[in-house]
Amino acid sequence: MVKICCIGAGYVGGPTMAVIALKCPDIEVAVVDISVPRISAWNSDTLPIYEPGLDDVVKQRRGKNLFFSTDVEKHVMEADIVFVSVNTPTKTQGLGAGKAADLTYWESAARMIADVSKSDKIVVEKSTVPVKTAEAIEKILTHNSKGINFQILSNPEFLAEGTAIQDLFNPDRVLIGGRETPAGEKAIQELKKVYARWVPEEQIICSNLWSAELSKLAANAFLAQRISSVNAMSALCEATGADVTQVSHAVGKDTRIGPKFLNASVGFGGSCFQKDILNLVYICECNGLPEVANYWKQVIKINDYQKSRFVNRVVSSMFNTVSGKKIAILGFAFKKDTGDTRETPAIDVCKGLLGDKARLSIYDPQVNEEQIQRDLAMKKFDWDHPIHLQPLSPTAVKQVSVVWDAYAATKDAHGICILTEWDEFKSLDYKKIYDQMQKPAFVFDGRNVVDAEKLRQIGFIVYSIGKPLDDWLKDLPAIA
Ligand code: NAI
């Protein structure tokens, strides 16, 4: 029986391995992690991450051919194929701080693999890593190998949170990069055989290692760039009276462009886009390509601009101050159908409003108070470390309360900011909400989920990203 072990039981390791176990009942899959609470949660009825369809897949295979364990060394030793899906945070100190990937966790995983291995292994990069990481990993493994053969493959993950299970069932493509040697080719074929159980062969792409590593960074950079492009247009739409939804519909009808990822919003978030672009920027700089680095940097600058533009809209609309005012925040996760808050634009928007002394009442259907308080107190980039290594939660931000219902969040509020596109925000009883708010009552829709006209009829002053402005907002300054 082929044995697979995955180091790192996070958003990628957990769902990916659960699907492999489901599709390959004859393969034993162990997912290991140094975090005891995370592994306990994977073994409980409340999984550590929220992802539609995940519970069902885990329940079908857990205890049969899918195991979650903290006994990292035992499972690595027994495995034929070892996936590594550990954190790759942005460095906060030293060379490349604020841009380069911190490979501490990767390196320690590689050293441990070399230490405990007694048989040949295929080691698979599942984490997103800088180009040429495989070369460093190879060196660590071979210098410590005691005669054991390791083949390194790059198999970056393209799943999107919120649709991870569907993405894993029907991936657009699976990418496997390896050494262009007979042993490298053989390793690629071994991994290909696993995916070929459910992914059509023509969708499994094989390449050299560096192409595979770079393709993942490039794909995320292209996706983020589309969002920044449409967000840049949203600012121009507001200035000219054009409607960004109509513009992106017309643009997206061009089959060369396509309609996906063209929704204007308060900005992109999630654990990958910013981190991967910073990483790409750093690699370009290290390779003497400052023009290319600056090109990609701009994608992040526009994203930051979009968030501060939104905060400025809120403050300037509300008589240039939100000091002491209650602002309801609807949605905190970085997108709907996930409880993930890593790099969510809600953090920067909330911090911006708190900077102007607002009182915030936050509701998100999947994010709890502890997480929100941690996020608002944490320093930039600290979130991307195993939870037990993160700084202890500093004192909670007093001006923030977290409630479990949109109606409680909006009671007596002066304004509402919609920051995540949860479906339930479309069908709230906005008349009831209006009646219990301070007047004038404002809605700032950062995701274009509400019917602005209907809300205006109720009496709200409405701001929707990239849409023709309400008279109230027309002459107010909005520039960051
Ligand atoms: P995560 O933070 O949810 O999970 C990483 C896990 O690795 C943590 O549970 C941590 O405790 C564990 N870990 C760290 N060092 C370890 C070690 N030495 N031994 C055992 N366990 C260790 O991170 P996530 O989101 O799963 O991401 C993992 C990698 O995949 C990152 O490189 C990320 O950039 C990449 N990625 C993430 C995607 C996403 O949607 N979250 C999508 C595609 C790639």
Residues whose N, C-alpha, C, O or C-beta is under 5 A from the ligand:
A	BS01	NAI	I7 G8 A9 G10 Y11 V12 G13 V32 D33 I34 S35 R38 S85 V86 N87 T88 Y105 S108 A109 K126 S127 T128 E157 L159 E161 S271 P386
